[in-house]
Amino acid sequence: MGEHILKRRLDLGLMQAEAARHLGVSTTTVLSWEKRGREPAIRQWPAILAFLSYDPHPQPQTTAEKLMSVRRRRGWSQKELARDLGVDPTSVARWEASHEPRNRRSRETVDELLAAASRQACTALA
């Protein structure tokens, strides 16, 4: 991830401190991403995606990958997504561990979330 941030920062002609201000983090945090390979916290992803103008992760294929992608774009923890969906956080953790929702209601809830996220992504690109 740090390579993407570094490339974008250099393309924009920004110093680490300037990029840090754009990202809402400290210069040390930008340094740790770029040079030390540290992964950003989930809450930092919306700013990073806006800074990069793209998502460097592979296109999600599975339900688990799609849920993680939605959380990353929103900067939400599993607990926050669970609250939004009206489910227990352990359900979200299970779904992200590649265990498909078992009951019809859960499946419908996840399908609705993913459909809405897809529509939002299409609107953002237009």
SULFENSUL-V971425 format. One record per residue. N is the residue number from 0. RES is the residue in one small letter. D_CENTER is the distance of its C-alpha to the mean C-alpha in Angstrom with 1 decimal. Layout:
BEGIN
n:N res:RES d_center:D_CENTER
n:N res:RES d_center:D_CENTER
END
This chain:
BEGIN
n:0 res:m d_center:12.1
n:1 res:g d_center:14.9
n:2 res:e d_center:16.9
n:3 res:h d_center:14.6
n:4 res:i d_center:14.6
n:5 res:l d_center:18.3
n:6 res:k d_center:19.2
n:7 res:r d_center:17.7
n:8 res:r d_center:19.4
n:9 res:l d_center:22.6
n:10 res:d d_center:22.5
n:11 res:l d_center:22.4
n:12 res:g d_center:25.1
n:13 res:l d_center:23.4
n:14 res:m d_center:24.3
n:15 res:q d_center:21.8
n:16 res:a d_center:22.9
n:17 res:e d_center:22.3
n:18 res:a d_center:18.8
n:19 res:a d_center:18.2
n:20 res:r d_center:19.6
n:21 res:h d_center:17.3
n:22 res:l d_center:14.2
n:23 res:g d_center:15.8
n:24 res:v d_center:16.4
n:25 res:s d_center:19.5
n:26 res:t d_center:21.1
n:27 res:t d_center:21.2
n:28 res:t d_center:17.4
n:29 res:v d_center:17.1
n:30 res:l d_center:20.0
n:31 res:s d_center:18.5
n:32 res:w d_center:15.5
n:33 res:e d_center:17.9
n:34 res:k d_center:20.9
n:35 res:r d_center:20.2
n:36 res:g d_center:17.1
n:37 res:r d_center:15.3
n:38 res:e d_center:11.6
n:39 res:p d_center:9.7
n:40 res:a d_center:9.3
n:41 res:i d_center:6.2
n:42 res:r d_center:8.1
n:43 res:q d_center:8.3
n:44 res:w d_center:5.1
n:45 res:p d_center:6.5
n:46 res:a d_center:9.7
n:47 res:i d_center:8.9
n:48 res:l d_center:7.8
n:49 res:a d_center:10.9
n:50 res:f d_center:12.9
n:51 res:l d_center:12.5
n:52 res:s d_center:12.9
n:53 res:y d_center:11.1
n:54 res:d d_center:8.2
n:55 res:p d_center:10.2
n:56 res:h d_center:9.1
n:57 res:p d_center:11.9
n:58 res:q d_center:12.1
n:59 res:p d_center:11.4
n:60 res:q d_center:14.9
n:61 res:t d_center:15.3
n:62 res:t d_center:14.5
n:63 res:a d_center:12.8
n:64 res:e d_center:10.5
n:65 res:k d_center:10.0
n:66 res:l d_center:9.3
n:67 res:m d_center:6.6
n:68 res:s d_center:5.1
n:69 res:v d_center:6.1
n:70 res:r d_center:5.1
n:71 res:r d_center:1.4
n:72 res:r d_center:3.8
n:73 res:r d_center:6.2
n:74 res:g d_center:5.7
n:75 res:w d_center:7.9
n:76 res:s d_center:9.8
n:77 res:q d_center:11.5
n:78 res:k d_center:14.4
n:79 res:e d_center:13.0
n:80 res:l d_center:11.9
n:81 res:a d_center:15.4
n:82 res:r d_center:17.1
n:83 res:d d_center:15.8
n:84 res:l d_center:17.0
n:85 res:g d_center:20.1
n:86 res:v d_center:19.9
n:87 res:d d_center:20.3
n:88 res:p d_center:17.3
n:89 res:t d_center:19.0
n:90 res:s d_center:18.6
n:91 res:v d_center:14.9
n:92 res:a d_center:15.2
n:93 res:r d_center:17.9
n:94 res:w d_center:16.0
n:95 res:e d_center:13.2
n:96 res:a d_center:16.2
n:97 res:s d_center:17.3
n:98 res:h d_center:19.8
n:99 res:e d_center:20.0
n:100 res:p d_center:20.8
n:101 res:r d_center:24.6
n:102 res:n d_center:26.1
n:103 res:r d_center:26.3
n:104 res:r d_center:24.9
n:105 res:s d_center:21.7
n:106 res:r d_center:21.4
n:107 res:e d_center:22.0
n:108 res:t d_center:19.5
n:109 res:v d_center:16.7
n:110 res:d d_center:18.1
n:111 res:e d_center:18.3
n:112 res:l d_center:14.7
n:113 res:l d_center:13.7
n:114 res:a d_center:16.5
n:115 res:a d_center:15.6
n:116 res:a d_center:12.0
n:117 res:s d_center:13.8
n:118 res:r d_center:16.3
n:119 res:q d_center:14.1
n:120 res:a d_center:12.6
n:121 res:c d_center:16.3
n:122 res:t d_center:17.4
n:123 res:a d_center:15.2
n:124 res:l d_center:16.6
n:125 res:a d_center:20.1
END
